[in-house]
C-alpha cells in the first residue's frame, strides 16, 4: 500500500478523513467504491465507509453503475458523505473517421438528444493503429508522422460533449497495430517461417508479451484520460485467433492469460490517478468457453482488473450457436441474456459489471437478415433484464437510427458540435 494512505476501519484517525459513499437516489451505502487522492486509492467497505490517514485536498470517486465524481475537501474536514449518481451508459460507436465527420457525429448527437442514448464510444486508437487526435506519441515512438488526423482539438470536443451530459468512452485497439508492428518487426507477431504475420485484412499485430508494446498503448490511454474521457476501453486485447504463430514467449494458455492480465494490471496502475473507468472488450464465446479461447481471455480472471467487461454478443458472431440455439440471429435476445447470465455465474460478478456490445448491423453469417427495431430492442431488453451496466450498439459504418430505441420527451434541437479539422 502506498505510503501515507491506509484503509483503517478501527479508531478515528487523528489527522485524516472519515467518509461514507451513498447512492444519490436511495441514500443506500455503496461498497467497493474507488476513492482516489494524491496519495493513492482506497475502497469503501461493506457499509460504504472509507478512512484516510492523511488529509486530502480533493477526492475522486468511481463505482460501476455510477457517474464518477471529483470534489474539493475544505481544510479541516474530518468527516463527509459523498453521493454518487446512478448511471448506465447506453452508447453508439463512432469510428476513427466517424468521430471526425460532422455528418456522422451530428447524426449520433441528434439520436442522443431524441432517444434513451446517453454515451459515445469513440475511436482514440482505431483498427488501423492510427490516433484520432494530434499527439507526439507515435513520433516519439519512432513511427513517423501520421498523415490523417480526424479531430484537431479532441480536448475541446470532449468538453463540448460532456457539457451536454454525454458519457465518453475512449476505444483503444491494442495489439492489432499495423504502424507499430511495421516499424518494429522484432516486436511483431510472426509466422512459423519467420516473416511478420498479417491477418485477413492484411494488418500486422504487435506481440502481446512485449513491454514496449504495453508502454506505447498505455501512453495513448493516459493521453485519453488526460483529455477527460470518462472511460478507457481496450479492444483487440487478445492474441490472434490463428494457430501456429510465433511470439517472444511460448504460446501456452498460462502465458497468454498472464499477458492479458499483466497488461490490464499495468493499465489500472497507470490510469489510477485519473479516476477513469477501465473496460476490456472480449469475444462473445469467452462467456461460454471454459478455456481462454486460445486468445488469452479467461473470463474468470478478468473481472479483478477492470471496472467493466464488454463481451461482443453479436448474434452473427456465434457461428456455432450456443446450447439450445443453433440459429442465433433468430433469437437475439436469448443469445444476449443467456451469455450474460453464463458470464455472471462463472465470474460471480453482478450484472452491472458487464456492458455488452450489441448488434446494429445486417447479419453476415446466417441468412443476411437486417437487424431492425425488433432485433435491437430484444438485445437491449435482454441486457437490461440481467441488470447490466448499460449497453453499446455497434455499426462499423456508424449508421444508426431510432429503430429499437426508446424516445425521450420532446426537447429543443441540439446544434451541431464542430470539431476543428473534422471531416465533412
Secondary structure, 3 states (H helix, E strand, C coil): CCCCCCCCCCCCCCCCEEEEEEECCCCCECCCCEEEECCEEEECCCCCEEEECCCCCEEEEECCCECCEEEECCCCCCEEEEEECECCCEEEEECCCCCCEHHHHHHHHHHHHHECCCEEEEEEECCCCCECECCCHHHHCCCCCCCCCCECCHHHHHHHHHHCCCEEEEEEECCECHHHHHHCHHHECECCCCCECECCCCCEEECCCCHHHHHHHHHHHHHHHHHCCCEEEEECCCCCCCCCCECCCCCCHHHHHHHHHHHHHHHHHHHHHHCCEEEEEEEHHHHCCCCCCCCCCCHHHHHHHCCEEEEECCHHHCCCCECCECCHHHCHHHHHHHHHHHHHHHHCCCHHHECEEEECCCCCCCCCCCCCHHHHHHHHHHHHHCCCCCEEEECCCCCCCCCCCCECCCCCCCCCCCCCCCEC
